Amino acid sequence: MGVQIGVLGGGQLGRMLALAGYPLGLRCRFFDPLAEAPAGQLAELVVGDYADEGALARFADGLSLLTYEFENVPVSAVAWLAQRLPVYPPPVALEVAQDRVAEKTFFQGLGIPTPLFYPVLTCSDLQDGLERTGWPALLKTRRLGYDGKGQKLLRSPADLEAAWAALGGQPLILEAFMPFERELSILAVRSLGGQVAFYPLVENHHAGGILRKSRAPAMPARLQHEAERIATRVLEKLDYVGVLAIELFEVEGTLWANEMAPRVHNSGHWTIEGAETSQFENHLRAVLGLPLGSTAPRGQAAMLNLIGLRPDFARVLEIPGAHLHWYGKEVRPGRKVGHVTLRADTPQELEARLVRLEALLAEVTG
């Protein structure tokens, strides 16, 4: 049967890992609490709770190694599985990424600048923190939370009561709001043998806390080199294996770390058509100890998430250089149900195609 890789989580990232694995003769088996997890449309899916050791044992039986497609997998489940088979990226990367205070403390320990932050357990802590961060500031849950969930922007004292009512009663973090020029991300990959490669820096655009659009490569080269230095420190400190994404703020020509994701990442979806080797294929190569593929871009690329809408597929595919990815999920407001990658030879050509695609998507949203 060949190599079978276990993947914790069965969302669209797992689905794309499975698709990247088939040409390499690999098979994936997924574990997810939800029977309707999208990866189950393409590969074997074990449905169970992460606390159910019996289900985890059935999942692990016959696997060659284990990886994960989202970072909120309980570390206890990963540690239990790590006693039975190799796990990449290492569980310590999960521990760091799952707690925003631990994550920023980790960055600062490596000399990587981050926004000013303050742990918050009580309303008094919040008041003390605001004296340090000033206004505006972001109040976030320390754990969980994604796509804008679990966070509130505090613009003035008038926002405090509602924010505390929504988020209080659990460990929080208060972060100074960064007056950034751009949101960027660097995707790095490191193999079992220590080979390292970097994708071009990506410029990201969010709305409502959700990634809407990514463009690559982002310039200038000076920032690319700075981002690679940041990622290298993290990779080496964690003895990392697999794809790592680090989200960054560009502030007055320098880079500040926001957060990291120890997995393949939404801002790297453009690599499926826009790079010589996709982030998904390179993640699989890395965890298997295979030589990494080239991360060089194939011209200019952009990725638009399809969020809570289903466009006319034919009209999307009429656009030159357009590649549609549909995740097989029920369409709901605020839910990522697919993405479109655009490719072009020049920035001007890409911009024209983006304008056309964005106009088409605007028609669907009304």
C-alpha positions as CSV (number, residue, x, y, z in Angstrom):
1,M,0.0,0.0,0.0
2,G,3.0,2.3,0.4
3,V,3.4,5.2,2.8
4,Q,0.3,6.3,4.7
5,I,0.3,9.6,6.5
6,G,-2.0,10.5,9.4
7,V,-3.4,14.0,9.5
8,L,-5.1,15.5,12.5
9,G,-7.9,17.7,11.2
10,G,-10.0,17.1,8.1
11,G,-10.6,20.6,6.8
12,Q,-9.7,22.1,3.4
13,L,-6.0,22.2,4.3
14,G,-6.1,18.5,4.8
15,R,-8.0,18.0,1.6
16,M,-5.3,19.9,-0.3
17,L,-2.6,17.8,1.4
18,A,-4.3,14.6,0.2
19,L,-4.5,16.0,-3.3
20,A,-0.8,16.8,-3.2
21,G,0.1,13.3,-1.9
22,Y,-1.6,11.2,-4.6
23,P,0.9,12.0,-7.3
24,L,3.7,11.0,-4.9
25,G,2.1,7.6,-4.2
26,L,1.1,8.7,-0.7
27,R,-2.2,8.1,1.1
28,C,-3.6,10.2,3.9
29,R,-5.9,9.1,6.7
30,F,-7.7,11.9,8.6
31,F,-9.0,12.3,12.1
32,D,-11.7,14.9,12.8
33,P,-14.6,15.2,15.3
34,L,-16.9,16.1,12.3
35,A,-18.2,13.4,10.0
36,E,-18.7,16.0,7.3
37,A,-15.1,17.2,7.3
38,P,-14.1,18.1,3.7
39,A,-11.1,15.8,3.6
40,G,-13.4,12.8,4.0
41,Q,-14.6,13.3,0.5
42,L,-11.1,12.3,-0.8
43,A,-9.6,10.0,1.8
44,E,-10.2,7.8,4.8
45,L,-11.7,9.7,7.7
46,V,-11.8,8.5,11.3
47,V,-14.4,10.4,13.2
48,G,-13.8,10.8,17.0
49,D,-13.1,13.0,19.9
50,Y,-9.5,14.0,20.5
51,A,-9.8,12.7,24.1
52,D,-10.9,9.3,22.9
53,E,-7.7,7.1,23.1
54,G,-9.6,4.2,21.5
55,A,-10.4,6.3,18.4
56,L,-6.9,7.7,18.3
57,A,-5.5,4.1,18.4
58,R,-7.7,3.1,15.5
59,F,-6.6,6.1,13.6
60,A,-2.9,5.5,14.3
61,D,-2.9,1.8,13.3
62,G,-0.7,1.2,10.3
63,L,0.3,4.9,9.8
64,S,3.9,5.8,8.9
65,L,3.9,9.2,10.5
66,L,1.6,11.9,11.7
67,T,1.1,15.6,10.9
68,Y,-1.7,18.1,11.4
69,E,-3.6,20.7,9.4
70,F,-4.6,23.1,12.1
71,E,-2.9,24.2,15.3
72,N,-5.8,23.9,17.8
73,V,-5.4,20.1,18.1
74,P,-5.1,19.3,21.8
75,V,-1.4,18.9,22.6
76,S,-2.4,16.0,24.9
77,A,-3.7,14.0,21.9
78,V,-0.6,14.8,19.9
79,A,1.7,13.7,22.8
80,W,-0.2,10.5,23.2
81,L,0.2,9.7,19.5
82,A,3.9,10.8,19.5
83,Q,4.6,7.9,21.8
84,R,3.5,5.6,19.0
85,L,4.7,7.1,15.8
86,P,6.8,10.1,14.5
87,V,5.0,13.5,14.6
88,Y,5.9,16.5,12.4
89,P,6.0,19.4,13.0
90,P,7.2,18.8,16.6
91,P,4.6,19.0,19.3
92,V,6.5,21.9,21.0
93,A,5.6,24.0,18.0
94,L,1.9,23.4,18.7
95,E,2.4,24.4,22.4
96,V,4.0,27.7,21.4
97,A,1.5,28.6,18.7
98,Q,-1.6,27.7,20.8
99,D,-1.0,30.4,23.4
100,R,-0.6,33.9,22.2
101,V,1.3,35.0,25.3
102,A,3.7,32.0,25.0
103,E,4.0,32.7,21.2
104,K,5.0,36.4,21.6
105,T,7.3,35.6,24.5
106,F,9.0,33.0,22.3
107,F,9.4,35.5,19.5
108,Q,10.9,38.1,21.8
109,G,13.3,35.5,23.2
110,L,14.7,35.1,19.7
111,G,15.1,38.8,19.2
112,I,12.1,39.1,16.9
113,P,10.1,42.3,17.5
114,T,6.4,42.0,18.4
115,P,3.6,44.4,19.3
116,L,3.6,45.4,23.0
117,F,1.4,42.9,24.9
118,Y,0.1,42.3,28.4
119,P,-1.5,39.1,29.8
120,V,-5.0,39.7,31.1
121,L,-6.9,37.6,33.7
122,T,-9.0,40.2,35.4
123,C,-10.6,43.5,34.6
124,S,-7.9,45.2,36.7
125,D,-5.3,43.5,34.5
126,L,-7.0,45.0,31.5
127,Q,-6.9,48.5,33.0
128,D,-3.2,48.1,33.9
129,G,-2.5,46.8,30.4
130,L,-4.2,49.7,28.7
131,E,-1.9,52.1,30.6
132,R,1.0,50.4,28.9
133,T,-0.4,49.8,25.4
134,G,-2.5,53.0,25.0
135,W,-5.4,53.3,22.7
136,P,-6.4,51.7,20.4
137,A,-5.6,48.1,21.5
138,L,-6.7,44.6,20.7
139,L,-8.1,42.3,23.3
140,K,-7.9,38.6,22.3
141,T,-8.3,35.2,23.8
142,R,-5.0,33.5,24.5
143,R,-6.2,30.3,23.0
144,L,-8.4,29.3,20.1
145,G,-9.9,32.1,18.0
146,Y,-9.3,32.4,14.2
147,D,-10.6,34.4,11.3
148,G,-11.4,37.3,13.6
149,K,-13.1,35.3,16.3
150,G,-12.2,35.7,19.9
151,Q,-10.9,39.3,19.6
152,K,-12.2,42.8,20.1
153,L,-10.8,46.2,19.0
154,L,-10.7,48.7,21.9
155,R,-10.9,52.2,20.4
156,S,-11.9,54.1,23.5
157,P,-13.0,53.4,27.1
158,A,-16.6,53.2,25.7
159,D,-15.6,49.8,24.2
160,L,-14.4,48.2,27.5
161,E,-17.7,47.0,29.0
162,A,-18.9,45.1,25.8
163,A,-15.5,43.6,25.1
164,W,-15.1,42.3,28.7
165,A,-18.7,40.9,28.6
166,A,-17.8,39.1,25.4
167,L,-14.4,37.8,26.3
168,G,-13.9,38.0,30.1
169,G,-13.7,35.0,32.3
170,Q,-10.8,33.3,30.4
171,P,-7.1,34.0,29.9
172,L,-6.7,36.9,27.5
173,I,-4.0,39.0,26.0
174,L,-4.0,42.7,25.3
175,E,-1.9,43.9,22.3
176,A,-1.0,47.4,21.2
177,F,-2.5,48.1,17.9
178,M,0.3,48.4,15.3
179,P,0.0,51.2,12.7
180,F,1.2,48.9,9.9
181,E,1.6,49.7,6.2
182,R,1.0,46.1,5.1
183,E,0.2,42.7,6.4
184,L,2.7,40.1,5.1
185,S,3.5,36.4,5.6
186,I,6.5,34.3,5.0
187,L,6.2,30.5,4.3
188,A,9.2,28.5,5.2
189,V,9.8,24.7,4.9
190,R,12.4,22.6,6.6
191,S,13.0,18.9,5.9
192,L,13.9,16.0,8.2
193,G,17.5,16.3,6.9
194,G,17.6,20.1,7.7
195,Q,17.2,21.4,4.1
196,V,15.4,24.8,4.2
197,A,13.5,26.7,1.6
198,F,11.4,29.9,1.6
199,Y,8.5,31.0,-0.6
200,P,8.3,34.6,-1.8
201,L,6.9,37.0,0.8
202,V,3.1,37.4,0.5
203,E,1.1,40.5,0.9
204,N,-2.3,39.8,2.6
205,H,-5.5,41.7,2.8
206,H,-8.0,41.0,5.6
207,A,-11.5,42.2,6.3
208,G,-13.4,41.4,9.5
209,G,-10.4,39.4,10.7
210,I,-10.6,37.0,7.7
211,L,-8.0,36.7,5.0
212,R,-9.6,37.9,1.7
213,K,-6.7,38.3,-0.7
214,S,-3.1,37.4,-1.0
215,R,-0.5,38.5,-3.7
216,A,3.0,37.2,-4.3
217,P,5.7,37.9,-4.7
218,A,5.7,40.9,-2.4
219,M,8.6,43.3,-2.7
220,P,11.2,44.6,-1.9
221,A,13.9,42.0,-1.7
222,R,15.2,43.6,1.5
223,L,12.1,42.6,3.3
224,Q,12.3,39.1,1.9
225,H,15.7,38.7,3.4
226,E,14.5,40.1,6.8
227,A,11.5,37.7,6.8
228,E,13.8,34.7,6.0
229,R,16.1,35.6,8.9
230,I,13.1,35.7,11.3
231,A,11.8,32.4,10.0
232,T,15.2,30.8,10.2
233,R,15.5,31.6,14.0
234,V,12.1,29.9,14.6
235,L,12.9,26.9,12.5
236,E,16.2,26.3,14.2
237,K,15.0,26.9,17.7
238,L,12.1,24.4,17.4
239,D,14.1,21.9,15.3
240,Y,11.1,22.3,13.0
241,V,10.0,19.9,10.2
242,G,7.4,20.8,7.7
243,V,5.8,24.1,6.4
244,L,5.7,27.0,8.8
245,A,3.9,30.3,8.2
246,I,4.7,33.5,10.1
247,E,2.3,36.5,9.8
248,L,4.1,39.8,9.9
249,F,3.4,43.5,10.1
250,E,5.4,46.0,7.9
251,V,5.9,49.1,10.1
252,E,8.1,51.9,8.7
253,G,10.1,49.5,6.6
254,T,10.7,46.9,9.3
255,L,9.0,43.6,10.1
256,W,7.2,42.8,13.3
257,A,5.9,39.3,14.1
258,N,2.2,38.9,14.7
259,E,1.7,35.1,15.0
260,M,2.8,31.8,13.5
261,A,1.0,28.8,12.2
262,P,2.9,25.4,12.4
263,R,1.2,24.1,9.3
264,V,0.3,24.8,5.7
265,H,-1.4,28.2,5.5
266,N,-4.2,30.0,3.7
267,S,-1.8,32.7,2.5
268,G,0.2,29.9,0.7
269,H,-2.7,28.6,-1.4
270,W,-1.5,30.5,-4.4
271,T,1.5,28.2,-4.5
272,I,-0.6,25.3,-6.0
273,E,-0.5,27.0,-9.4
274,G,1.8,30.0,-8.7
275,A,5.0,28.2,-7.5
276,E,7.2,25.5,-8.9
277,T,6.2,23.3,-5.9
278,S,3.1,23.9,-3.8
279,Q,3.3,24.4,0.0
280,F,1.3,21.1,0.3
281,E,3.7,19.0,-1.7
282,N,6.7,20.5,0.0
283,H,5.2,19.8,3.5
284,L,4.8,16.2,2.5
285,R,8.3,16.1,1.1
286,A,9.7,17.6,4.3
287,V,8.0,15.2,6.8
288,L,9.1,12.2,4.7
289,G,12.7,13.4,4.4
290,L,12.5,13.8,0.6
291,P,14.4,16.6,-1.2
292,L,12.4,19.8,-1.2
293,G,11.0,21.2,-4.4
294,S,11.8,24.6,-5.8
295,T,9.8,27.4,-4.2
296,A,10.3,29.8,-7.1
297,P,7.3,31.7,-8.3
298,R,5.8,31.1,-11.7
299,G,5.3,34.8,-12.6
300,Q,2.8,36.8,-10.6
301,A,0.0,35.3,-8.5
302,A,-2.9,36.2,-6.4
303,M,-5.4,34.2,-4.3
304,L,-9.0,35.3,-3.4
305,N,-10.9,33.4,-0.8
306,L,-14.5,32.5,-1.5
307,I,-16.2,33.4,1.8
308,G,-19.9,32.6,2.2
309,L,-20.6,32.6,-1.6
310,R,-20.6,30.3,-4.6
311,P,-19.8,32.2,-7.8
312,D,-20.7,31.0,-11.3
313,F,-17.8,28.5,-11.9
314,A,-17.9,29.0,-15.7
315,R,-17.6,32.8,-15.4
316,V,-14.7,32.4,-13.0
317,L,-12.9,30.1,-15.4
318,E,-13.4,32.4,-18.3
319,I,-10.8,34.7,-16.7
320,P,-7.3,33.9,-18.1
321,G,-5.0,32.4,-15.6
322,A,-7.9,31.6,-13.1
323,H,-7.8,28.3,-11.2
324,L,-10.8,27.4,-9.0
325,H,-10.7,25.3,-5.8
326,W,-14.0,24.3,-4.3
327,Y,-13.9,22.6,-0.9
328,G,-17.1,20.7,-0.9
329,K,-18.5,22.6,2.1
330,E,-22.0,24.0,2.7
331,V,-22.1,27.7,2.0
332,R,-22.7,29.7,5.1
333,P,-22.0,33.4,5.9
334,G,-18.4,34.0,6.9
335,R,-17.3,30.5,5.9
336,K,-14.4,29.8,3.6
337,V,-15.8,27.5,1.0
338,G,-13.2,27.8,-1.7
339,H,-10.6,30.0,-3.3
340,V,-9.5,31.2,-6.8
341,T,-5.9,31.5,-7.8
342,L,-4.9,33.9,-10.6
343,R,-1.6,33.8,-12.5
344,A,-0.1,36.3,-14.9
345,D,3.3,37.2,-16.4
346,T,3.3,40.9,-15.2
347,P,1.9,42.8,-12.3
348,Q,-0.2,44.9,-14.7
349,E,-1.7,41.8,-16.2
350,L,-2.5,40.3,-12.8
351,E,-4.1,43.5,-11.6
352,A,-6.4,43.6,-14.6
353,R,-7.5,40.0,-14.0
354,L,-8.0,40.7,-10.3
355,V,-10.3,43.6,-11.1
356,R,-12.4,41.4,-13.3
357,L,-12.6,38.6,-10.7
358,E,-13.4,41.0,-7.8
359,A,-16.2,42.5,-9.8
360,L,-17.6,39.1,-10.5
361,L,-17.5,38.2,-6.8
362,A,-19.1,41.5,-5.9
363,E,-22.1,40.6,-8.1
364,V,-22.6,37.4,-6.1
365,T,-22.5,39.2,-2.7
366,G,-25.0,41.8,-4.1
